[in-house]
Structures are given as C-alpha cells and as structure tokens.
Amino acid sequence: MAIERVGIVGAGQMGNGIAHVFAVAGYDVLLTDVRQDALDRAVALIDRNLTRQVTRDLIDAGTKAAAMQRIVTTATLTDLGQTDLIIEAATERETIKQAIFEDLIPHLKPDTILTSNTSSISITRLASRTDRPERFMGFHFMNPVPIMQLVELIRGIATDESTFKTCEGVVARLGKTSTASEDFPAFIVNRILMPMINEAIYTLYEGVGSVQSIDTSLKLGANHPMGPLELADFIGLDTCLAIMNVLHDGLADTKYRPCPLLTKYVEAGWLGRKSQRGFYDYRGDVPVPTR
Ligand SMILES: NC(=O)c1ccc[n+]([C@@H]2O[C@H](COP(=O)([O-])OP(=O)(O)OC[C@H]3O[C@@H](n4cnc5c(N)ncnc54)[C@H](O)[C@@H]3O)[C@@H](O)[C@H]2O)c1
C-alpha cells in the first residue's frame, strides 16, 4: 500500500525527530500532542535542526523550506484519522498508548497501518486491543532520529507480511536501515543496551566509581562514543526505568531489577537532559556530574 500521509502522536524528543525525517523524505506529516507547548517546541526544534543540516550541506535550503511546509500540527488526536500510517511516540506508559489507540480507531481509514515507537512494551498486547492486529507493528527509531541510522521493526504475533513490507519500504525511503526483531521484552537494542546502563548506575550506587570515572572508563576503555550515564540522561531516566521494569516483569529474572538509584532520580524529577538534570546538571555552560 502507498504511504503518503503520516500521523505522529507525541511531539517530545522522539516525535519531533520522527516528524523531521518524514518531512525531509517528502511525506505529509500531521503531528499531535496533548500539550500545545510541546507542539510549539517541536516545530521550533525541527526548524533549528533543519537549519543545522543546511549549514552542514546535508540538505539544501529548498528541501528545508519544503519539509517545514509539509509539517502540520494539531492538538486534536482525531485529526489524524485520514493518514495512511500512524506512529505513536507518546510517553512510555502502556495505559497512555492504549488510550491513544482506542480514541483514534473510530476515526481511522480501514487500511491505515498503526505502529508504536515504544522502546519496550509488547507490540502483540498493544495490537490485540485494536481492531487491526494484522496491520499493527513496532516502528522503533533511535535518538536523535535525524542522525541515527537504525530503525528496529518489530513484528507482533499477528502482524501480516504486507504490513511489514510496507514499513520496510518506508524505512528505505527515509534513507535509514531497518532490522527485524521479534516481539519479546525490549526487542534487540534495549534488551542489550539497558542492562548495561542499569549496571553502570549500580556501579555508581555501590560507590565503585564516580559519574565521571564510569563514563570515561566506557568511552576510553570500550570505545563507546558516549558514557552510559551520559547516554541514560540523553534517553531520559523515566524511559530507562520504564524499560528496565518491562524487562524485569516480562522476563521474570532478577538480573533485570532496576537500580534503586535510577528510581530515586526519577522520583526527584531528575530525568536527564529533558529536565536539565540527571546524572549531570545541564543548567550551566558545561554539564556537571550530580554525584
Ligand atoms: N528517548 C529515547 O531515547 C527513545 C528512543 C526510542 C524510542 N523511544 C520511545 O519513544 C516514545 C516517546 O519517548 P520520548 O523520549 O519522545 O518522550 P518525551 O517525554 O520526550 O515525549 C513524550 C510526549 O508525549 C506526549 N504525550 C503524552 N500523552 C499523550 C497523549 N495521550 N497524546 C499525545 N501525546 C501525548 C507528551 O506531552 C510528550 O510531549 C516512548 O515510547 C519511548 O519509549 C524513546
């Protein structure tokens, strides 16, 4: 099926990046959020990020102008009814995602494909509560979306082959590379990445090293471009905790228990870069470790 109009639900860190790459690839984008300020911030950020791409000669000024014109925002979820593909990128909480799909479904075309950018929630379970489990799958972008090459495509147990192929075609048109994952907790990338981040937080919690020494150790000792705590702040500590909880509950193995220090940071509202404080404090000119 031909995909031309794409609806994106959630205009946070991921939603704005997803809107950006779809608009550059020539898709018409309808972006929604429950918060008008999130929509305004997303448009301003997309404009800034596209300008940066023009400055670096990655795209030309005409492409930027055309992309900005293709993005329309709305605070009304049901305006997305006439789109061909929905990518849900709202807060990582199952009840929120489920309510979004329930509200959307009566307004959708019968052949609209529904997808979720969830980092960890069961695609099969989300799909089973919709009217179209065969046209439902995981469409998992990496952060920051305009830069990261991978999209992890996740088949729910009922996802049909034509839905999967259509989404594979969309990823190719975005100029990105897809991998296929089966629908088990946290899929491939986060199944491997999050326990490493959680272990880095345990290493801090147990006093084995400071924020600085843990991040420097992994950057210089394992050749990682970012330290694990820096990366956790970048992803969002609430999202990291949600993923660890999904791994812990879904695989019933104590090796996945979230570090109490991660829980503590989330309880404090120190969610990383998006709230200006996490394992680092971002309110000054340079990030300062908070422990
Ligand atoms: N942050 C990452 O690195 C990353 C990477 C890959 C996937 N994801 C996934 O992407 C999704 C979004 O994560 P994020 O980091 O962008 O979170 P975020 O907190 O930056 O943004 C979430 C947005 O969803 C909006 N929202 C909440 N309820 C809504 C509703 N009912 N309708 C519409 N919008 C609603 C919020 O207002 C907010 O703007 C999550 O499922 C997360 O697991 C995140």
The ligand as an ORCA input file, in Angstrom:
! r2SCAN-3c Opt
* xyz 0 1
  N      14.121      8.841     24.375
  C      14.654      7.882     23.630
  O      15.881      7.767     23.505
  C      13.761      6.910     22.895
  C      14.319      6.129     21.884
  C      13.483      5.271     21.166
  C      12.128      5.193     21.483
  N      11.619      5.950     22.494
  C      10.183      5.841     22.794
  O       9.513      6.940     22.190
  C       8.370      7.292     22.980
  C       8.456      8.757     23.351
  O       9.640      8.984     24.085
  P      10.268     10.454     24.215
  O      11.658     10.272     24.682
  O       9.979     11.236     22.994
  O       9.374     11.023     25.450
  P       9.072     12.549     25.813
  O       8.718     12.541     27.254
  O      10.146     13.448     25.321
  O       7.767     12.879     24.919
  C       6.532     12.252     25.091
  C       5.468     13.200     24.552
  O       4.207     12.507     24.554
  C       3.223     13.433     24.871
  N       2.012     12.741     25.281
  C       1.721     12.157     26.481
  N       0.474     11.645     26.457
  C      -0.025     11.898     25.221
  C      -1.268     11.622     24.587
  N      -2.239     10.979     25.224
  N      -1.453     12.049     23.314
  C      -0.479     12.703     22.659
  N       0.737     13.000     23.212
  C       0.945     12.596     24.473
  C       3.849     14.290     25.962
  O       3.148     15.526     26.120
  C       5.269     14.454     25.419
  O       5.383     15.627     24.618
  C       8.361      6.326     24.164
  O       7.535      5.232     23.856
  C       9.805      5.896     24.265
  O       9.969      4.622     24.848
  C      12.398      6.833     23.196
*
